[in-house]
Amino acid sequence: MNLREEIIKNLDSLSEDALEGVLEYIRFIKEPEEVEPDAEELKAIAEGEEAYAKGDYVNWRDVKTDAI
């Protein structure tokens, strides 16, 4: 069974509310909503970029390994 067939098969077992959620998600991934960051988010982005430029960051592999 391919992925498409498996998805379609599983749709039959979902409630109407769950199907509404699936449809909403499908619409979202087909046409993602454009979101503009607000002033606070822009400030956080700038601070993150500044920290990264200074080398103040942790590699994902290190974080992932520490969490295990």
C-alpha positions as a Python dict, from the first residue, in 0.01 Angstrom:
ca = {
    (1, 'M'): (0, 0, 0),
    (2, 'N'): (144, 338, -95),
    (3, 'L'): (132, 647, 123),
    (4, 'R'): (-167, 804, -56),
    (5, 'E'): (-371, 484, -20),
    (6, 'E'): (-283, 454, 347),
    (7, 'I'): (-389, 813, 414),
    (8, 'I'): (-719, 766, 231),
    (9, 'K'): (-786, 440, 416),
    (10, 'N'): (-729, 609, 753),
    (11, 'L'): (-961, 899, 671),
    (12, 'D'): (-1259, 664, 699),
    (13, 'S'): (-1191, 611, 1069),
    (14, 'L'): (-1185, 982, 1161),
    (15, 'S'): (-1466, 1181, 1320),
    (16, 'E'): (-1617, 1480, 1141),
    (17, 'D'): (-1425, 1715, 1374),
    (18, 'A'): (-1097, 1538, 1295),
    (19, 'L'): (-1174, 1552, 923),
    (20, 'E'): (-1227, 1928, 952),
    (21, 'G'): (-882, 1951, 1113),
    (22, 'V'): (-728, 1745, 834),
    (23, 'L'): (-887, 1966, 571),
    (24, 'E'): (-766, 2281, 748),
    (25, 'Y'): (-414, 2140, 758),
    (26, 'I'): (-424, 2045, 389),
    (27, 'R'): (-533, 2398, 300),
    (28, 'F'): (-256, 2542, 518),
    (29, 'I'): (23, 2336, 362),
    (30, 'K'): (-102, 2413, 12),
    (31, 'E'): (-110, 2788, 79),
    (32, 'P'): (76, 2881, 399),
    (33, 'E'): (-39, 3196, 572),
    (34, 'E'): (201, 3488, 539),
    (35, 'V'): (281, 3626, 883),
    (36, 'E'): (475, 3943, 952),
    (37, 'P'): (671, 3946, 1279),
    (38, 'D'): (574, 4212, 1531),
    (39, 'A'): (822, 4453, 1694),
    (40, 'E'): (901, 4216, 1982),
    (41, 'E'): (967, 3927, 1745),
    (42, 'L'): (1186, 4144, 1521),
    (43, 'K'): (1390, 4239, 1828),
    (44, 'A'): (1430, 3871, 1926),
    (45, 'I'): (1537, 3784, 1571),
    (46, 'A'): (1796, 4064, 1570),
    (47, 'E'): (1930, 3952, 1909),
    (48, 'G'): (1956, 3594, 1785),
    (49, 'E'): (2139, 3698, 1470),
    (50, 'E'): (2378, 3910, 1677),
    (51, 'A'): (2448, 3622, 1918),
    (52, 'Y'): (2504, 3384, 1625),
    (53, 'A'): (2746, 3628, 1461),
    (54, 'K'): (2945, 3638, 1787),
    (55, 'G'): (2955, 3259, 1796),
    (56, 'D'): (2723, 3242, 2096),
    (57, 'Y'): (2521, 2934, 2004),
    (58, 'V'): (2497, 2560, 2066),
    (59, 'N'): (2498, 2298, 1792),
    (60, 'W'): (2177, 2097, 1761),
    (61, 'R'): (2369, 1768, 1780),
    (62, 'D'): (2510, 1871, 2121),
    (63, 'V'): (2166, 1964, 2253),
    (64, 'K'): (2012, 1645, 2118),
    (65, 'T'): (2288, 1431, 2271),
    (66, 'D'): (2260, 1604, 2610),
    (67, 'A'): (1884, 1544, 2620),
    (68, 'I'): (1917, 1168, 2585),
}
